[in-house]
Amino acid sequence: MNNQYEIAVLYHPDLEVDLTKAEDRVTKIVTGAGGKITAIDNWGKRKLMYPIKGQEHAVYVFYTVELPSEGVKKVEATLNITDEVIRYLITRPDLKAQAKAEALKAEKAKKAAERGDNAQDDEDDDSEE
């Protein structure tokens, strides 16, 4: 049975322009460990809190993966020796907390729609341009 994990990868900042090759390598690492990537969220180049491997910036990419638990060590071992990756973190998401957050978000959106929020704001924006 596969478990869901989130992998945060900080890529070398020079890869910002052509990240495809590095992302393909991470995809191969995950699939080679018996997993599959279900979602990718690229945050782009960001400043780090402190220098890592002499770098002030990194390209942040978050992967949601399904992976057998024995595949995690294999992924970690391979990411450790991958030149493009300056730092990574593998975590198991709290699915109950995510579901609760989504329910709250939907509830707020429903209440806002009932109040008619944003209905008149759209008209005002057009007249100012």
N, C-alpha and C positions, 0 to 999 in steps of 0.2 A: 504494500500500500504506500502511495506517495503522500508526503506531507507538504504543506504549503510553507514556503520560506520567502523572505525578502532579502535581496542582496543589494547592498549599497556599494557602488564601485566608484572610486575617485581615480579618473584617468589623468595621465600626464597632460598639462595644459596645451602643449604643442599639438595635441591630437584634435583640438576643437574643430578644425577645418575638415579633417577627414577621419571621422570616428568609426567609419564602417568596418574597417579591417579589425580594429580592436574589439568592436561589438561582436563581429563574427567569431572571433577567437573565444570570447566569453560564452557565446551560444554553443560553440563546439565543446567547451569544457563542461557545460551543464548537461548537454545531450549525451556526452561521453560518460557521464556519471549516472546515466539512466533517468534524467529529468527532462522537463520541457519548460520553456519560458512562456508564461501566460500573459505578461504585460511588461512594457518598458516605459519608463518615465524619465525623459532626459531634461535635467534642469539647466544644462549649459554650464558655462565657465563661471565659477564663483571664487571669491577670495577665501582663503583658509584662515582659521583662527590663529594658527601658528604654522611656520614652515614645516613641510613634510618632505623629506629627501631633497632639501634645498629648493623646494617650490613654494611660491606664495599663493598660487592659484591652482585649481583642479577643475576638471569637467565632471560634474556629478550626474551619474546615471543610476536609477533604481530599477531593479528587476524583480518581478513577482514570478516565482518558479514553483513547480511541483517537482519534488525530488524525494527519492527514497532516503531514509535517515542514514543509511550506510554510504550514500553518495556525497554527503556533506563534507566528510573528511577529504575525499578525493578532490572536490571542488576547491576546498581551502588550500590543499597542498599545491594545486596547480596555480591558483591565483597568487600564492606567495612567490612564485618564480616567474610570473608574467611581467615583463618589462614595462608595458604600458600602464599597468595598475600600480598606483602609488599607495593606495590604502583601500581596504574593503571591510565590510561587516555583513555577516549573515545572521539573520534573526528569524524567529517564528512569530508571525503576527498574532495579536490577540483578536481572533475572529469575532468573539462575543462583543468586545468593546467596539469593533468596527461596525457591527450590525446595529448596535445601540446608537452610535454616532450618526449612521445613515438614517435611522428612524427619526432621531431628533431633527436632523436637517430637513427631512421630508415634512415633518410636522410644522417646522418654522415656515417653510415655503408655502405650505397649504394655508396657514394663517395669514401670511402676507398676501396671498392671492385673494383670500376672502375680504381683506381690508381694501383691496384694490391698489396696493402699493405699486409704484413704478408706472402706473397707467398714464398719469399726467406728466411725469418726468420726461418721457420720450418726446412729447410734443415740444416741451420747453427747450430741449437740447438742439432741435432742428432750427429753431428761430434765432439762436445765438450765433450760428456759423455764418 
